[in-house]
Amino acid sequence: MATVEERVKAVTARVLKLDADEIKPEHSFTVDLGAESVQSVELVAMFEEEFGVEMDEDAALSVETVGKAVEYIAEVCKQQGVDVEQ
C-alpha cells in the first residue's frame, strides 16, 4: 500500500494535472501548485474518496501545504479508524 504522502501527491497530481514527482511537502496548493478555489474543493472531495473518510470542509480547505495535508489526512484517518501506511 502506498503511504499517505504518496497517495496525497497522486490525487493532487491528478486533479491539478501535474507530475506527482514534482510535488513536494512544502508546496502550497494555491501559490506553488496553482490550485484555484474550485480545484481546492475538488481536492478535498478526492481525498475523502481516496482515503474513505469524511473531512470537515472548512478545516480541510484551511490546510495550505501538501505536507500539512498529509498530516491532516493521517489524523482524520486515525480518528475514523481507517488504517493507512505512514
N, CA, C and O of each residue as an XYZ file, in Angstrom:
344
protein
N       0.853     -1.196      0.000
C       0.000      0.000      0.000
C       0.893      1.253      0.000
O       1.922      1.297      0.674
N       0.491      2.228     -0.742
C       1.232      3.497     -0.801
C       1.059      4.265      0.510
O       0.061      4.101      1.211
N       2.035      5.094      0.825
C       1.943      5.910      2.035
C       0.917      7.018      1.837
O       0.480      7.289      0.718
N       0.542      7.653      2.943
C      -0.393      8.785      2.871
C       0.194      9.853      1.948
O      -0.513     10.397      1.101
N       1.483     10.154      2.110
C       2.105     11.194      1.284
C       2.050     10.845     -0.201
O       1.727     11.699     -1.026
N       2.363      9.597     -0.546
C       2.320      9.184     -1.958
C       0.910      9.296     -2.521
O       0.721      9.715     -3.663
N      -0.073      8.920     -1.719
C      -1.470      8.984     -2.171
C      -1.941     10.428     -2.311
O      -2.658     10.756     -3.256
N      -1.543     11.298     -1.373
C      -1.902     12.721     -1.459
C      -1.286     13.325     -2.724
O      -1.954     14.060     -3.450
N      -0.028     13.017     -2.985
C       0.645     13.541     -4.186
C      -0.036     13.037     -5.456
O      -0.217     13.797     -6.407
N      -0.413     11.762     -5.476
C      -1.058     11.185     -6.660
C      -2.395     11.860     -6.948
O      -2.692     12.192     -8.096
N      -3.204     12.064     -5.902
C      -4.506     12.727     -6.070
C      -4.298     14.180     -6.517
O      -4.967     14.662     -7.431
N      -3.368     14.860     -5.862
C      -3.081     16.253     -6.207
C      -2.636     16.364     -7.666
O      -3.080     17.253     -8.393
N      -1.766     15.464     -8.080
C      -1.273     15.469     -9.466
C      -2.421     15.250    -10.447
O      -2.486     15.896    -11.493
N      -3.329     14.330    -10.100
C      -4.456     14.026    -10.985
C      -5.391     15.228    -11.116
O      -5.798     15.583    -12.222
N      -5.728     15.850     -9.992
C      -6.678     16.973    -10.001
C      -6.068     18.206    -10.671
O      -6.734     18.891    -11.446
N      -4.805     18.480    -10.370
C      -4.169     19.708    -10.875
C      -3.371     19.493    -12.161
O      -2.730     20.417    -12.662
N      -3.413     18.269    -12.693
C      -2.721     17.942    -13.950
C      -1.220     18.252    -13.860
O      -0.655     18.949    -14.703
N      -0.598     17.707    -12.805
C       0.826     17.902    -12.571
C       1.529     16.558    -12.508
O       0.882     15.512    -12.467
N       2.865     16.588    -12.501
C       3.668     15.391    -12.325
C       3.834     15.162    -10.819
O       4.357     16.027    -10.117
N       3.394     14.010    -10.324
C       3.448     13.723     -8.884
C       4.877     13.824     -8.347
O       5.079     14.210     -7.195
N       5.858     13.483     -9.163
C       7.256     13.520     -8.720
C       7.746     14.935     -8.448
O       8.736     15.126     -7.741
N       7.062     15.918     -9.000
C       7.481     17.309     -8.813
C       6.794     17.977     -7.619
O       7.115     19.115     -7.278
N       5.858     17.282     -6.989
C       5.120     17.835     -5.856
C       5.897     17.553     -4.572
O       6.227     16.405     -4.273
N       6.182     18.604     -3.825
C       6.967     18.499     -2.588
C       6.094     18.836     -1.380
O       5.122     19.580     -1.508
N       6.440     18.282     -0.186
C       5.639     18.543      1.019
C       5.490     20.027      1.358
O       4.464     20.447      1.893
N       6.517     20.815      1.045
C       6.457     22.241      1.396
C       5.655     23.073      0.392
O       5.428     24.261      0.624
N       5.230     22.479     -0.705
C       4.478     23.217     -1.720
C       3.098     23.634     -1.217
O       2.366     22.844     -0.621
N       2.769     24.894     -1.474
C       1.437     25.409     -1.196
C       0.521     24.991     -2.349
O       0.898     25.087     -3.517
N      -0.689     24.525     -2.008
C      -1.625     24.129     -3.061
C      -1.941     25.293     -3.995
O      -2.031     25.110     -5.209
N      -2.111     26.495     -3.430
C      -2.508     27.634     -4.260
C      -1.316     28.347     -4.882
O      -1.290     28.567     -6.093
N      -0.332     28.710     -4.070
C       0.795     29.512     -4.562
C       1.718     28.704     -5.470
O       2.027     29.130     -6.583
N       2.158     27.539     -4.996
C       3.139     26.754     -5.755
C       2.517     25.860     -6.823
O       3.087     25.681     -7.900
N       1.350     25.301     -6.522
C       0.755     24.327     -7.434
C      -0.389     24.899     -8.269
O      -0.896     24.224     -9.166
N      -0.800     26.131     -7.985
C      -1.780     26.817     -8.824
C      -3.224     26.400     -8.647
O      -4.042     26.630     -9.538
N      -3.560     25.790     -7.513
C      -4.947     25.372     -7.293
C      -5.839     26.599     -7.100
O      -5.510     27.512     -6.342
N      -6.970     26.600     -7.799
C      -7.971     27.647     -7.608
C      -9.012     27.107     -6.640
O      -9.002     25.920     -6.315
N      -9.911     27.969     -6.178
C     -10.851     27.555     -5.132
C     -11.688     26.343     -5.538
O     -11.934     25.464     -4.712
N     -12.123     26.282     -6.778
C     -12.924     25.149     -7.244
C     -12.097     23.867     -7.166
O     -12.598     22.815     -6.770
N     -10.822     23.970     -7.550
C      -9.945     22.801     -7.507
C      -9.653     22.389     -6.061
O      -9.493     21.202     -5.775
N      -9.585     23.355     -5.159
C      -9.352     23.037     -3.752
C     -10.506     22.206     -3.194
O     -10.288     21.240     -2.462
N     -11.731     22.587     -3.545
C     -12.908     21.827     -3.111
C     -12.869     20.427     -3.736
O     -13.184     19.438     -3.074
N     -12.482     20.353     -5.008
C     -12.376     19.054     -5.682
C     -11.309     18.177     -5.020
O     -11.493     16.968     -4.880
N     -10.201     18.788     -4.616
C      -9.148     18.041     -3.923
C      -9.678     17.423     -2.632
O      -9.421     16.253     -2.350
N     -10.415     18.208     -1.849
C     -10.978     17.696     -0.595
C     -11.867     16.486     -0.890
O     -11.760     15.459     -0.221
N     -12.736     16.606     -1.883
C     -13.637     15.507     -2.238
C     -12.848     14.276     -2.694
O     -13.194     13.149     -2.338
N     -11.806     14.487     -3.469
C     -10.991     13.376     -3.959
C     -10.193     12.719     -2.829
O     -10.020     11.501     -2.821
N      -9.710     13.519     -1.879
C      -9.011     12.949     -0.723
C      -9.973     12.100      0.110
O      -9.607     11.021      0.575
N     -11.207     12.589      0.297
C     -12.208     11.821      1.043
C     -12.459     10.479      0.360
O     -12.543      9.442      1.017
N     -12.577     10.515     -0.963
C     -12.825      9.299     -1.729
C     -11.617      8.356     -1.658
O     -11.772      7.154     -1.445
N     -10.428      8.906     -1.837
C      -9.192      8.113     -1.829
C      -8.988      7.382     -0.504
O      -8.589      6.218     -0.478
N      -9.272      8.088      0.603
C      -8.993      7.522      1.922
C     -10.222      6.951      2.630
O     -10.098      6.336      3.689
N     -11.412      7.153      2.045
C     -12.628      6.620      2.646
C     -12.976      7.286      3.963
O     -13.405      6.629      4.912
N     -12.785      8.609      4.014
C     -13.064      9.370      5.240
C     -13.977     10.550      4.936
O     -14.184     10.925      3.782
N     -14.510     11.120      6.003
C     -15.281     12.364      5.910
C     -14.450     13.453      6.569
O     -14.031     13.304      7.717
N     -14.210     14.538      5.861
C     -13.420     15.633      6.424
C     -14.294     16.862      6.608
O     -15.226     17.097      5.839
N     -13.985     17.639      7.633
C     -14.632     18.922      7.825
C     -14.131     19.835      6.705
O     -12.935     20.116      6.626
N     -15.025     20.293      5.849
C     -14.600     21.030      4.657
C     -13.822     22.301      4.991
O     -12.802     22.586      4.364
N     -14.297     23.065      5.976
C     -13.596     24.303      6.338
C     -12.184     24.012      6.843
O     -11.227     24.691      6.470
N     -12.069     22.991      7.696
C     -10.747     22.625      8.225
C      -9.849     22.134      7.094
O      -8.677     22.504      7.019
N     -10.401     21.300      6.216
C      -9.613     20.751      5.108
C      -9.157     21.861      4.163
O      -8.018     21.855      3.696
N     -10.043     22.806      3.885
C      -9.692     23.895      2.959
C      -8.690     24.871      3.567
O      -8.043     25.627      2.842
N      -8.556     24.862      4.889
C      -7.601     25.769      5.528
C      -6.172     25.208      5.507
O      -5.220     25.918      5.832
N      -6.029     23.943      5.125
C      -4.701     23.331      5.009
C      -4.028     23.893      3.762
O      -4.567     23.796      2.660
N      -2.846     24.479      3.942
C      -2.226     25.193      2.826
C      -1.160     24.424      2.057
O      -0.972     24.657      0.863
N      -0.451     23.499      2.735
C       0.649     22.821      2.045
C       0.385     21.321      1.917
O      -0.452     20.754      2.620
N       1.113     20.711      1.014
C       0.990     19.270      0.785
C       1.353     18.506      2.059
O       0.663     17.560      2.439
N       2.434     18.919      2.715
C       2.861     18.258      3.943
C       1.818     18.338      5.043
O       1.571     17.357      5.745
N       1.199     19.515      5.194
C       0.144     19.689      6.203
C      -1.082     18.850      5.847
O      -1.771     18.344      6.733
N      -1.351     18.705      4.549
C      -2.478     17.865      4.114
C      -2.219     16.413      4.496
O      -3.128     15.713      4.943
N      -0.980     15.961      4.321
C      -0.611     14.588      4.698
C      -0.856     14.381      6.194
O      -1.449     13.379      6.594
N      -0.396     15.336      7.025
C      -0.597     15.247      8.478
C      -2.084     15.257      8.829
O      -2.544     14.452      9.639
N      -2.830     16.175      8.213
C      -4.259     16.316      8.495
C      -5.011     15.034      8.118
O      -5.819     14.530      8.898
N      -4.741     14.517      6.928
C      -5.450     13.317      6.456
C      -5.090     12.110      7.321
O      -5.959     11.302      7.650
N      -3.814     11.981      7.692
C      -3.401     10.875      8.559
C      -4.151     10.934      9.894
O      -4.577      9.907     10.422
N      -4.306     12.148     10.432
C      -5.018     12.331     11.699
C      -6.503     11.993     11.548
O      -7.079     11.330     12.410
N      -7.126     12.448     10.452
C      -8.547     12.143     10.203
C      -8.736     10.630     10.069
O      -9.697     10.070     10.598
N      -7.823      9.980      9.365
C      -7.905      8.524      9.196
C      -7.833      7.835     10.558
O      -8.588      6.902     10.831
N      -6.915      8.303     11.413
C      -6.751      7.719     12.740
C      -8.034      7.896     13.553
O      -8.502      6.958     14.198
N      -8.596      9.102     13.517
C      -9.823      9.388     14.264
C     -10.991      8.527     13.788
O     -11.846      8.135     14.582
N     -11.021      8.236     12.488
C     -12.151      7.500     11.913
C     -11.867      6.004     11.762
O     -12.652      5.270     11.161
N     -10.727      5.562     12.318
C     -10.417      4.143     12.311
C     -10.039      3.583     10.954
O     -10.220      2.392     10.700
N      -9.516      4.428     10.081
C      -9.079      3.970      8.752
C      -7.574      3.698      8.836
O      -6.794      4.582      9.190
N      -7.183      2.483      8.511
C      -5.779      2.081      8.600
C      -5.028      2.576      7.370
O      -5.369      2.220      6.242
N      -4.009      3.395      7.591
C      -3.200      3.894      6.476
C      -1.723      3.705      6.785
O      -1.313      3.640      7.944
N      -0.944      3.620      5.733
C       0.514      3.493      5.895
C       1.125      4.870      6.001
O       0.917      5.717      5.133
N       1.881      5.100      7.065
C       2.532      6.384      7.269
C       3.739      6.469      6.379
O       4.445      7.478      6.389
